[in-house]
Amino acid sequence: MENGIYISDKAKVKVQQLMADAGIGADDTYFLRVGVVGGGCSGLSYKLDFDNETKPMDQVFEDNGMKVVTDLKSFLYLVNTMLDFSDGLNGKGFFFSNPNASRSCGCGESFAV
């Protein structure tokens, strides 16, 4: 595994569905932007958004046929992280399997390093 940000099959399907719902599914200039922001019960929180403009220090990855972009600061926290999606009874939504996190909260939306 090279240093990157990865996306599971289930997350890819859900991202494509959300992009279609937002009316940007057919526009190949849009991509998934992943980031880390301060906050949450463990200190840092994940952020997901759609974007169509890269910034000078952005790190750009392609995995599973999807373009994933993050800023350089966030990448330091996200290197080799897998974005996944669960629709099970124990929780529905996106979650991150982050090997850099020393602990994460019960809701899975924040972490610490």
C-alpha positions as CSV (number, residue, x, y, z in Angstrom):
1,M,0.0,0.0,0.0
2,E,1.5,3.3,-1.0
3,N,0.9,6.4,1.1
4,G,-2.6,7.7,0.1
5,I,-6.2,7.9,1.0
6,Y,-8.4,5.0,0.0
7,I,-12.1,4.5,-0.6
8,S,-14.0,1.2,-0.2
9,D,-16.5,-0.1,-2.7
10,K,-19.5,0.7,-0.4
11,A,-18.2,4.3,0.2
12,K,-17.7,4.8,-3.6
13,V,-21.3,3.8,-4.3
14,K,-22.6,6.1,-1.6
15,V,-20.4,9.0,-2.8
16,Q,-21.6,8.5,-6.4
17,Q,-25.2,8.5,-5.2
18,L,-24.8,11.7,-3.2
19,M,-23.1,13.4,-6.1
20,A,-26.0,12.4,-8.4
21,D,-28.5,13.6,-5.8
22,A,-26.6,17.0,-5.7
23,G,-26.8,17.2,-9.5
24,I,-23.0,16.9,-10.0
25,G,-22.7,13.2,-10.7
26,A,-22.2,13.7,-14.4
27,D,-19.7,16.5,-14.0
28,D,-16.2,14.9,-13.9
29,T,-14.6,18.1,-12.6
30,Y,-16.0,17.4,-9.1
31,F,-14.2,15.2,-6.6
32,L,-14.4,14.2,-3.0
33,R,-12.5,16.5,-0.6
34,V,-11.5,14.9,2.7
35,G,-10.1,17.0,5.6
36,V,-9.4,17.2,9.2
37,V,-10.6,20.0,11.4
38,G,-10.2,20.8,15.1
39,G,-13.1,19.8,17.3
40,G,-15.1,16.8,18.3
41,C,-14.9,14.9,21.5
42,S,-11.5,13.5,20.8
43,G,-9.9,16.7,19.4
44,L,-10.0,16.3,15.7
45,S,-12.9,15.6,13.3
46,Y,-13.2,14.4,9.8
47,K,-14.8,16.6,7.1
48,L,-16.2,15.4,3.7
49,D,-17.3,17.7,0.9
50,F,-17.6,17.9,-2.9
51,D,-15.3,20.4,-4.7
52,N,-14.2,21.2,-8.2
53,E,-11.2,23.3,-7.5
54,T,-7.8,22.2,-6.2
55,K,-5.6,24.5,-4.2
56,P,-1.8,24.8,-4.6
57,M,-0.8,22.5,-1.7
58,D,-3.5,19.9,-2.2
59,Q,-2.7,16.2,-2.3
60,V,-4.5,14.4,-5.0
61,F,-5.2,10.7,-5.1
62,E,-7.2,8.3,-7.2
63,D,-8.5,5.1,-5.7
64,N,-11.2,2.7,-6.8
65,G,-11.9,5.0,-9.8
66,M,-12.6,8.1,-7.6
67,K,-10.5,11.3,-7.2
68,V,-9.9,12.1,-3.6
69,V,-8.3,15.4,-2.6
70,T,-7.0,16.7,0.8
71,D,-5.0,19.6,2.0
72,L,-1.4,18.9,3.0
73,K,-2.0,19.5,6.7
74,S,-5.0,17.0,6.7
75,F,-3.0,14.5,4.8
76,L,-0.5,14.2,7.6
77,Y,-3.3,12.9,9.8
78,L,-5.0,10.8,7.0
79,V,-2.1,9.0,5.3
80,N,-3.2,5.4,4.5
81,T,-6.7,6.0,5.8
82,M,-9.6,4.1,4.3
83,L,-13.0,5.8,3.8
84,D,-15.8,3.3,4.2
85,F,-19.6,3.3,4.5
86,S,-21.9,1.3,6.7
87,D,-25.7,1.0,6.4
88,G,-26.0,-1.5,9.2
89,L,-28.1,-1.4,12.3
90,N,-25.2,-0.4,14.5
91,G,-24.7,2.9,12.7
92,K,-25.3,4.3,9.3
93,G,-22.9,6.6,7.5
94,F,-19.3,7.2,6.5
95,F,-16.5,6.2,8.8
96,F,-12.7,6.2,8.6
97,S,-10.3,3.4,9.3
98,N,-7.3,5.6,10.3
99,P,-4.1,3.8,11.3
100,N,-2.7,7.1,12.6
101,A,-5.4,7.6,15.2
102,S,-4.3,6.8,18.8
103,R,-7.9,6.9,19.9
104,S,-11.3,7.7,18.5
105,C,-14.7,8.5,20.1
106,G,-17.6,6.2,20.3
107,C,-19.4,8.0,17.4
108,G,-16.5,7.5,15.1
109,E,-16.5,11.1,13.9
110,S,-13.5,12.3,15.9
111,F,-10.1,11.1,16.8
112,A,-6.8,11.9,18.4
113,V,-3.2,11.2,17.3
